[in-house]
Amino acid sequence: MFDIGWSELVVIAVVALIAIGPKELPGVLRMVGQWMGKARKMAAEFQGQFQEAMREAEMADLKKSFDEVREAASGLTGFRVGTVDKFQGQEAPAVIYSMATSSADEAPRGLDFLYDPHRLNVATSRARALAIIVASPDLIRVSCRTPHQMVLANALCQAWETGG
């Protein structure tokens, strides 16, 4: 909070000892400590309220976007939904491929399944006009432990770079 070094603290302590006296110094230090505690508590409360307001604003924006998408899609019918395996050999005007996990570490079936380049290829090559990959940005910042895992993650990274 303050940029005070040890030398400044020693000067402040000597001045306080001379000005206040050794008898009153412990009481004054206790009072200063209480003030600092109150100031920190107020700062923490302010920060918490600020973060809560930011979350509420983000949620309002997210709700607005969701409502816009729902309104735009309300008249659309006839969509097929399923796994990549279900659409093997079929095509559609548009394909939305969801990676459905926040990070590679949370993938229930592991990296081999999540980053399988054949699944990604089957999903995106089924689209005649538009292929959308819905994935967390954390999925392209994966920590690979083997060359095989690097090969797996590379397909998603290439799609990310080319699809922008």
N, C-alpha and C positions, 0 to 999 in steps of 0.2 A: 504494500500500500504506500508507504513512505520509503524514500530512498535514503535511509539513515544507516551509516556504517558504525562500526564499533567505536571509533574515535569520537564521533559525534555523541554516541550514547554515554561515553565516559564524561565528556564535557557537560552534558545535560545532568548527569547524576551528581557531579561535583557542585554545579550551580544550585541544584535542588537541595543538596545537603547544606550548603552555606545559607541559602535564602530561607529555607523552611526550618532547618534545624533537625538534629538527629532524633529529637523527641517526637516531633510531628510527622516525620517522613513516612513511617509505616502507614499511618492513617491516610495520608495524601496518596500514597502509592495504591492503597486499597481502593480509594475513590476513583483514581484514574483507571485502574483495572476494571471497575464496575462500568465506568463510562465507555471504555473500549468494548466491553462485552455487550452493552446496549447498542453501541454503534454497529458492531458486527451483526447483532440480531436484526437490527433495522435493515441493514444492507442485505442480509439473507432473505428477509421477508419481501423486500422490494424486488430482489432478483427472482424469487419464487412467483410473485404476482406478475412480473413481466413475462416470465416463461409461460405461465398459465394463459396470459392474454395472447401470446404468440401461438400457443397450441390451439386456442379457440379460433383465432383468425385463420390458421391453417385448416382447421376442421371446417370452417365456414366456406373457404375456397374449395376444399375437397367436395363438400356436399353440393355446392353450386355446380361444379364440374360433373359430378355424378348425376345430378338432376338433368343437366343438359344432355348427357349421353343417353339417359333413360328416355327422355322426351324424343330425341332423335331416333332411337331404336324402337319406339313404341309401336310403329306401324309395320315393322319388319317381322316376317314370319318365315318358316321353312328352313331354319338353320339346323345343321347337324352338329352335334357335340359328342366328342368321344376322345379316346386315346389315339396316339399316333398309329398304333397297330390296327385300330379299327378302320382307318382311312387308307391303308396300304392299297396302292393301285388306283385310287380314286382322285379326282381333281375337284377344285372348287374355285370360284372367282377370287375369293380371299380366304386366307388361313391365318388364324391367330394361334400362336404356339406359346403356351405359358410354361415357364420353367418352374413355377410353383414352389419356390423356396427362397429364403432371404439370403442365404449364404451356402457355400459348398459344404461347410462343416455341419449344417443342419439338414443336408439332403438325406432322407430316410434310406435310400437305396445306395448311397455312396456316389463317388465321383464317376465310376465307370458307367453307371446308368444315367446320371444327370448330364454328363458331357458326351454321351455316345454320339459320335458324328453321323452315324447311320440314321438314328432317330431324328436328329436335327435336319438332315438332308431329306428324309422322307416327309417330314412335316412341312418344310419350306418349299420343296419342289412340287407339292400338290397344288400350290396356288397358281392360278392362271394369270392373275393381275397383281395381287398384293399379298405379301407375307409379312406378318407382324410378329416379332418375338417380344414377349413380355417377360422381362427378367430384371432382377435387382442388379444395379451397377456393381455390387460387391461380387457378383459371379464372374466378372472379368478380372477381378483382383484376387484370384485364388492362389493359395500357396501350394504349388505342386511339389511333391516329394520324390517323384520319379520321372524319367523321360516319358514313360507311357502316359502319365497324368498330364504332362505338358502337351502331348499330342492331342489328348482329349479336349483340354481347355482351349486349344488353338482354334478349333472350328468355331466355337462361340465368339472368340475374340475377333476372328476374321469377319464373321457376320456383323458384329458390332461395328467394326471399322468401316466396312463397305456400306452398311445400311444407315449409318449416322443417325 
